[in-house]
Amino acid sequence: MVFRSGKLIRAFAWLLAAALLPAQAAAQAYQCRIPQGRITLPEIEPDGPVRQTRVTGYTLALSWSPEFCRLREDAPRHARQCSGRDGRFGFIVHGLWPEGPRGQWPQWCGTRGEPSAREVAASLCMQPDTRLIARQWAKHGSCMTSNADTYLRVTRILWNSLRWPDFDRISRDRDLTAGTIRTRLSDANPGLPASAIGLDVNERGWLEELRICYGADFMPVSCDSRRFGPDDIDEVRIWRGM
């Protein structure tokens, strides 16, 4: 199921008003500098089979940069996100992923062009890696819409609609649990139930990603067990990058 660009954008009309509300912290990029000069995207080769299925919902995956960058500060491949030269990032968009029935998800549906330099530049503070942008469009966005710019605009609308509590402060909570993280983010976002907030933690219990679950109409829905992650009572740690 591939949406026409206009239909997909209209589905987000209810989010536009929310995106314009005053925010506690509207963006998780503590500092961000857009690179000057020509922006190009690398070519992306599929690393799995084509899977075209009906879209039943969506996941907005949000990576916690301090944890991702913990051992990557000096890696040239991740210099923009992790070196500190182009900014300091908190949560960034890993990707917007269409979900399919019975645990299947669409992927590699075939691209017919790439995002424009203007749309890529507008996205580099929420998704600070051109390879990541190119890959998410090719693998996931191509199964949502035939227009790459629409995919990025839709992702930004979802991203800009979120309001963020102070995760630096949350990370200092004693006996921090998955339920506390869900509750703090839900309280900052009326209409986003805690059950729609999934967590991905590594084997040592450090937070790696948040996953916001949406239905086919882009309204928040309870995450299934695959996306929900640890139980509310499970302890979670958040690396601050300091």
C-alpha positions as CSV (number, residue, x, y, z in Angstrom):
1,M,0.0,0.0,0.0
2,V,1.7,3.2,-1.2
3,F,0.1,6.5,-0.5
4,R,-0.1,9.3,-3.0
5,S,1.8,12.3,-1.7
6,G,-1.2,14.6,-1.1
7,K,-3.2,11.9,0.7
8,L,-0.3,11.1,3.0
9,I,0.2,14.8,3.9
10,R,-3.5,15.3,4.5
11,A,-3.4,12.4,7.0
12,F,-1.1,14.6,9.1
13,A,-3.3,17.7,9.3
14,W,-4.1,16.9,12.9
15,L,-0.4,16.9,13.8
16,L,0.3,20.4,12.3
17,A,-1.5,22.2,15.1
18,A,0.3,20.2,17.8
19,A,3.7,20.9,16.1
20,L,3.1,24.7,16.5
21,L,2.3,24.6,20.2
22,P,4.9,26.0,22.7
23,A,7.3,23.2,23.7
24,Q,9.4,22.4,26.8
25,A,12.1,21.3,24.4
26,A,10.8,21.0,20.8
27,A,14.0,19.5,19.5
28,Q,16.5,17.1,21.0
29,A,19.4,18.6,19.0
30,Y,21.2,20.6,21.8
31,Q,23.3,22.2,19.1
32,C,23.2,21.6,15.4
33,R,24.9,23.2,12.4
34,I,23.7,22.5,8.9
35,P,26.8,21.7,6.6
36,Q,27.5,24.3,3.9
37,G,27.9,23.4,0.3
38,R,26.3,20.8,-1.9
39,I,24.6,17.9,-0.1
40,T,24.7,14.5,-1.8
41,L,23.3,11.1,-0.8
42,P,25.2,7.9,-1.1
43,E,23.9,5.0,-3.1
44,I,22.2,2.3,-1.0
45,E,22.2,-1.4,-1.8
46,P,19.4,-3.5,-0.4
47,D,20.5,-5.9,2.3
48,G,17.4,-8.0,2.3
49,P,14.4,-9.2,0.2
50,V,11.7,-7.1,-1.2
51,R,8.6,-7.3,1.0
52,Q,5.5,-5.6,-0.2
53,T,2.6,-6.0,2.2
54,R,-0.4,-4.0,3.4
55,V,0.6,-1.2,5.8
56,T,-1.2,-1.5,9.1
57,G,0.7,1.0,11.2
58,Y,3.9,2.9,11.7
59,T,6.9,3.1,14.1
60,L,8.9,6.2,14.7
61,A,12.2,5.0,16.0
62,L,14.2,7.5,18.0
63,S,17.8,6.8,18.8
64,W,19.5,8.2,21.9
65,S,22.7,9.7,20.5
66,P,24.9,9.7,23.7
67,E,24.5,5.9,23.9
68,F,25.0,5.4,20.1
69,C,28.1,7.6,20.1
70,R,29.6,6.2,23.3
71,L,32.3,4.3,21.4
72,R,32.0,6.1,18.1
73,E,33.3,9.6,18.9
74,D,36.4,9.1,16.7
75,A,34.7,7.1,13.9
76,P,34.8,9.0,10.6
77,R,31.7,7.3,9.4
78,H,29.7,8.9,12.3
79,A,31.6,12.1,12.6
80,R,28.6,14.4,12.1
81,Q,26.6,12.8,14.8
82,C,29.3,11.9,17.3
83,S,32.4,14.1,16.9
84,G,30.8,17.2,18.4
85,R,32.0,19.4,15.5
86,D,28.5,19.8,13.9
87,G,26.5,19.8,17.1
88,R,25.5,17.8,20.1
89,F,22.5,15.5,19.7
90,G,20.0,13.9,22.1
91,F,17.3,11.9,20.4
92,I,17.5,11.7,16.7
93,V,15.2,9.9,14.2
94,H,16.5,6.5,13.3
95,G,13.6,6.0,10.9
96,L,9.9,6.0,10.3
97,W,8.9,2.4,9.6
98,P,5.7,1.1,8.1
99,E,4.4,-2.0,9.9
100,G,2.6,-4.9,8.2
101,P,0.2,-7.7,9.3
102,R,1.3,-10.7,11.3
103,G,4.6,-9.3,12.3
104,Q,5.7,-8.7,8.7
105,W,7.0,-5.3,7.7
106,P,7.3,-3.8,4.2
107,Q,10.8,-3.1,2.9
108,W,12.8,-2.3,-0.2
109,C,9.8,-1.5,-2.3
110,G,11.8,0.2,-5.0
111,T,12.7,3.9,-5.1
112,R,11.9,6.3,-8.0
113,G,14.2,9.1,-7.1
114,E,15.8,10.5,-4.0
115,P,15.1,13.3,-1.6
116,S,15.9,16.8,-2.8
117,A,18.9,18.6,-1.3
118,R,16.4,21.1,0.3
119,E,14.5,18.4,2.1
120,V,17.7,16.7,3.2
121,A,19.1,19.9,4.6
122,A,15.8,20.5,6.5
123,S,16.1,17.1,8.1
124,L,19.8,17.1,9.2
125,C,19.1,18.2,12.7
126,M,16.6,15.4,13.3
127,Q,18.5,12.8,11.3
128,P,22.2,14.0,11.2
129,D,23.5,11.5,8.7
130,T,23.0,11.5,4.9
131,R,23.6,7.8,4.7
132,L,20.9,7.1,7.3
133,I,18.5,9.4,5.5
134,A,19.2,7.6,2.1
135,R,18.9,4.2,3.7
136,Q,15.6,4.9,5.6
137,W,14.0,6.2,2.4
138,A,15.1,3.3,0.3
139,K,14.3,0.6,2.8
140,H,11.2,1.9,4.5
141,G,9.9,5.2,2.9
142,S,9.6,3.6,-0.5
143,C,6.9,1.3,0.9
144,M,4.9,4.3,2.1
145,T,4.9,6.8,-0.7
146,S,6.4,7.2,-4.2
147,N,7.7,10.7,-3.3
148,A,10.9,10.8,-1.3
149,D,10.4,14.5,-0.2
150,T,6.9,13.5,1.2
151,Y,8.5,10.8,3.3
152,L,10.9,13.3,4.9
153,R,8.2,15.9,5.4
154,V,5.9,13.4,7.1
155,T,8.8,12.2,9.3
156,R,9.5,15.8,10.3
157,I,5.8,16.4,11.1
158,L,5.8,13.5,13.5
159,W,9.2,14.5,15.0
160,N,8.2,18.2,15.5
161,S,4.9,17.2,17.1
162,L,6.8,15.6,20.1
163,R,7.5,17.5,23.2
164,W,10.5,16.4,25.3
165,P,11.0,16.3,29.1
166,D,14.5,16.8,30.4
167,F,16.2,13.5,29.7
168,D,19.4,14.6,31.3
169,R,17.5,15.1,34.6
170,I,15.5,11.9,34.1
171,S,18.8,10.0,33.7
172,R,19.7,11.0,37.2
173,D,16.6,9.4,38.8
174,R,17.5,6.8,41.3
175,D,16.0,3.4,40.4
176,L,14.9,4.6,37.0
177,T,12.5,2.2,35.3
178,A,11.1,1.8,31.8
179,G,7.7,2.9,33.2
180,T,9.1,6.1,34.5
181,I,10.5,7.0,31.1
182,R,7.2,6.2,29.4
183,T,5.2,8.2,32.0
184,R,7.5,11.3,31.7
185,L,7.2,11.3,27.9
186,S,3.5,10.7,28.0
187,D,2.9,13.5,30.5
188,A,4.8,15.9,28.2
189,N,2.7,14.8,25.2
190,P,-1.1,14.8,26.0
191,G,-2.7,12.3,23.7
192,L,0.3,10.0,23.6
193,P,-0.4,7.1,26.0
194,A,2.4,5.4,27.8
195,S,1.4,2.2,26.2
196,A,2.3,3.7,22.8
197,I,5.9,4.2,23.9
198,G,8.3,1.3,23.3
199,L,11.9,1.1,24.6
200,D,14.9,-0.7,23.2
201,V,17.7,-1.3,25.7
202,N,20.9,-3.2,25.2
203,E,22.0,-6.2,27.1
204,R,23.5,-4.0,29.9
205,G,20.3,-2.2,30.5
206,W,21.2,1.1,28.8
207,L,18.6,2.9,26.7
208,E,19.3,2.8,23.0
209,E,16.0,3.8,21.4
210,L,12.4,4.9,21.9
211,R,9.8,3.6,19.6
212,I,6.5,5.5,19.2
213,C,3.7,3.3,17.8
214,Y,1.1,4.6,15.5
215,G,-1.9,3.1,13.7
216,A,-2.6,3.3,10.0
217,D,-4.2,6.7,10.6
218,F,-1.0,7.9,12.3
219,M,-2.8,8.1,15.7
220,P,-0.8,6.6,18.6
221,V,-1.7,3.0,19.5
222,S,-0.5,0.6,22.0
223,C,2.8,-1.1,21.0
224,D,2.8,-4.8,20.4
225,S,5.2,-6.9,22.5
226,R,7.9,-6.8,19.8
227,R,8.1,-3.0,20.0
228,F,7.1,-2.3,23.6
229,G,10.3,-3.7,25.0
230,P,11.0,-4.0,28.8
231,D,8.2,-4.1,31.3
232,D,7.4,-0.9,33.2
233,I,9.0,-2.3,36.4
234,D,12.4,-3.1,34.7
235,E,15.3,-0.8,35.6
236,V,16.8,1.2,32.7
237,R,19.9,3.4,32.6
238,I,20.5,6.4,30.4
239,W,24.0,7.4,29.3
240,R,24.5,11.2,29.3
241,G,27.7,11.2,27.3
242,M,29.7,12.9,30.0
